[in-house]
Amino acid sequence: MAESKSKKSSKNKDSKPALWDVVVLDDNHNTADGVVESLMEVIPRMDNRRACRITNQIELNGKGVVWTGKRKAASFYCEQLAELGLTMDKLRKHKPQESISYDDNLAMDLLGMLEGRIGAIREEFQKHGKF
């Protein structure tokens, strides 16, 4: 009986199961639009804005965390994205310090807006033969 009490007391009731990151790697065969579409198709509650922000992160950093959660679900999403042709990194344990901060998210949103505006300006110049 004393042995079972020590086992119970050694377990931390507040411990949570480990979280796992699903990481997409940048490659030369997937377009940004294709990555965005794949993320929205596979990852729950993934909207276009978030998918674009993550895709920009993948292009800028060579990789990006697209989902974090329990291992079984992470493995499933990783397999689904790979089946759609995305280049996947192996699952890895989540490290909270690697999460994107609010400032990083804001910077990524601003970068996305600037890229969109630059594209629109480029199109205007091309229409008028000035580019």
N, C-alpha and C positions, 0 to 999 in steps of 0.2 A: 504494500500500500504506500509506503514512504517513497518507493521508486516512482510510482505513477504521479505523485504530487510534484516531485522534482522535475519530471518531464513537462508537466503542465506549466509549472512556474518558469521553466526555461524558455517557453515559447512566448514571444512578444505578441500580445493580442492586437496591438496597433500596427503590426507589420503588414504591409500591403504586398500583393504579388508583384514581381518584377515587371516593369514595362519595357516594351521592345519598340525600336524604331524601324519603320519601313523607309528605306533610302533608295531614291532613284539617282542613277548616275547620268551625267551628260554623255552624249555619244554623237556620232556624225550621221546617223541615219534617221533619227526622229526629228520632226519639225516641232517648233514650239507649240503650234496649234494642235498637233497630234498628242503631245504630252498633256496639254490642258484638257483635251477631250477625254483622254484615258483616265486622268485623275478624277474628273467629274463622273465618269461612268462607274468607276470601281470604289472610290473612297466615299463613305457615307457623309452626307451634309457638306460635300465639297461644292462650293459655288465657283462661278467663273472668275471672280475677282481674286479669291484665295488661290485658285489653281494657277492663275497668271502670275501671282506673286511668287509662288513656290517654283514655277517654271523659270522665272527670272533668276531666282536663287540658284537653281540647278545650272543654268547657263553661266552665271557669274562665278560660282564656287566649284563647279564640276560635280556637285552632288547636292541633294536636298532631302530633308526629312519630310515625307508626305503624310505620315500618320504615325501615331504613338499609342500603344495600348497593350493588351494581353497578347501573349505569344501566339496562341492559336489563331486569333483574328489577324495578327500581323503577318503570320505565315500565309494565310489565305489571301490577303490583299497583295502581298508580294508575288504570289503565284499568278494571280489574276492580271496584275500589271505586266508581268513577264510574258504572259500569253498574248497580251496586246502588243508586244514587241518592245516594251521599254527595257532599258538596261538597268538591272537591279543589283544593288550591293547586298551582301549577306545581312541577315537580321542581326541587330546588335542591341545590347542592353541600353536603355535610355539613360542619358546623363543630363539631369536638369540644367546644368550650366551651358549645355550646347543649344538650348532652346533659343529661338529668335526673340529678342527683347522687343518691347513696344517701339523703341526708337528704330530698330532694324526694320520692323514692319512698316513704319511710317516712311522710312527711306526707300524701301522697296516699292511702296505705293507711288511715291513721288517719281522714282525712276521709271516705273511703268507708264505714268502719265506723260513724262518727258519723251519717252521713246515713241509713244503714240502721237504726240504732237510733232515730233521731228519727222515721223513717217508721213504725216499729213502735209507738212511743208514741202517735203521732198516730192510728193505726188504733184503738188501745185507747180513746182518748178519744172517738173518733167512735162506737164501738160502744156506749159508755155515755152518749152524748148530752151529753158535757161539753166538746165542742170546737166 
